[in-house]
Structures are given as C-alpha cells and as structure tokens.
Amino acid sequence: MTGDLHIRAGSAPAPFSIAVTPQTAGWTESSMHILHLPPAGVHTHHSGDEEIIVVPLAGSVTVASAGSEFTLAGRASVFTGPSDFAYVGIDSEFTLTSAEGGRFALLGARATRSHPLRHIPAHAVPVEIRGAGQCTRQVHNFGTPEALEADSIIACEVITPGGNWSSYPAHKHDEDTDVESRLEEIYYFEIADGPTGPGVGYQRVYGTTERPIEVFAEVRTGDVVLIPHGYHGPTMSAPGYPLYFLNVMAGPGPQRAWKICDDPAHTWLREAWADQPIDPRVPIRPGSPPLSGPHR
C-alpha cells in the first residue's frame, strides 16, 4: 500500500511536479498541485467546485482573477518563515504569473459556499511553536479555521529542525464524533540539502485493527504522502536535515474543524513537554540564520 500512498516528486506532467486530485487519490474532498513556473512563466487554473489556497514555496507570483490582481511576495525558501498567500473561491478562473519563476502549491478542497478572492500577508499568519525538546516544531497556521474564513479547507505548514520529530504523538482524524473529525489529508515535503547533497526524512502512517493501513516512507524534497485514514506520525527529520511539510485537509462533514485523537499509547508524551526546553532553533522568521546548509 505504500506505493499507492507515497507519491514521488516529478510524477505529474509539466508544469506540475505533483498533481493529486480526489479522483487520483480515490477519495472525495482534498487536492494538491505543485506548480513549477519558469522565469516569466504563466499558468491559468480554474477552481471548479474547489476552493484553492495558493502558497508560494519559492519565489513570488502575481495572482489575477475577475479583474483583481495582486502579487504574493513569497519567499526564497520554505525554511525562511511564513509566506503571504492567496485564497481563491469556487468557480473562479485565475492566472498565476511569475517574473523570476518559482515553485507554488495549489491546495484544494471541495466546497459549496462561495468566498471572495483574498490576499493575506505573511505578517498576518499565526506562528505557533508546538512541543518541546526533540518534539519542538514551528507551525504556520495560515489556513486553519481560526485564521482563515473558508468553507471546508484546512491547511498549515510545519518546519521541523534537524533531528526532531513532528506529528508526534501520532494522531488520527477519520471519524465524525464529538472528539474527532473525518478529514482526508495530504502531506507535501521539502528537505534541506546538506553540504554533500539532498536530505532525507521519514513518514509513518498506521491503522487500527478495524481499519488497517501501513506506510513507512522515506521522503525527499517534492514527495507527497496521502493519508485517507489511520494514525499518522511521527514525521521524522534526520539530524542535519531540517524538514518542512505542508498539509491540506478537508472532509465531507458539515463542520469545518480539525479535531484529532492521539494514539492512546503515546499521548502521555504531551505532558512530558512541560519539563523540557523549547529547541532554540525556532522560531524562524525572515532574516533568521538558516537551520543548516543550503536549501533547494
């Protein structure tokens, strides 16, 4: 099953390196496209029945739709802190133009209500330091229900310093209950390069007796892991290789909410964080020193 749920970078035809749709994933709600634009590159996209969040991964891009136009300043790398981003509602045609070229994520979720086109600046993105010790990570909650008005999409991004673990303790969100929401999730990864070449990380997904699933993926820059159900975590950053991942989630339920249940065998770890220091390598914002060597 790992081969079906671990999608390698470059699996999609140009101009995309990744193209996950509900049809290709075998589900109904979530999508993700990773768009590569050359200098002076232009791409036109139609949202259809999805709402879309445009997230610059590297580079800046101008977004034009229905007579409105604005530029996302973007960033040099996902390891330099949060980026500004754009929200595009359903049934909207929009055009992306990048003078210097770059890499951009188009996160999608099936929606029924219309919301207006918006540009949200980087300084408005809520930054959270989660965990402690070797579980310290930095979360950019740009597309969570508390931060962004939308119909169904939930999105965030996480920077994990080298040697630390994220998505830990492992958790799941595959049932609609008072304490859990059913959400399809996509993880997109970028790993910092080391002095001699590309870095590597690892992603774990496992199920329950009633709904088994088994994934242990060695992930590299540009890879994606699909999570239709089950516990997911840890996301493991190898020492020396800071790891970034971008999440998009959506579910068929009427409530837009991210409600999770920890694996009960490991939830005790959250209490242990109270006695551990925060990793001093975070927070990361524009102008901060790099976590390690060069980044792609």
Secondary structure, 3 states (H helix, E strand, C coil): CHHHHEECCCCCCCCEEEEECHHHHCCCCEEEEEEEECCCEEEEEECCCEEEEEEEEEEEEEEEECCEEEEEEEECCHHHCCCCEEEECCCCEEEEEECCCEEEEEEEEECCCCCCCEEECHHHCCEEEECCHHHCEEEEEEECCCCCCCCCCEEEEEEECCCCEECCCCEECCCCCCCCCCCEEEEEEEECCECCECCCEEEEEECCCCCCCEEEEEECCCCEEEECCCEEEEEEECCCCCEEEEEEEECCCCCCCCCCEECCCCCCHHHHHHHCCCCCCCCCCCCCCCCCCCCC
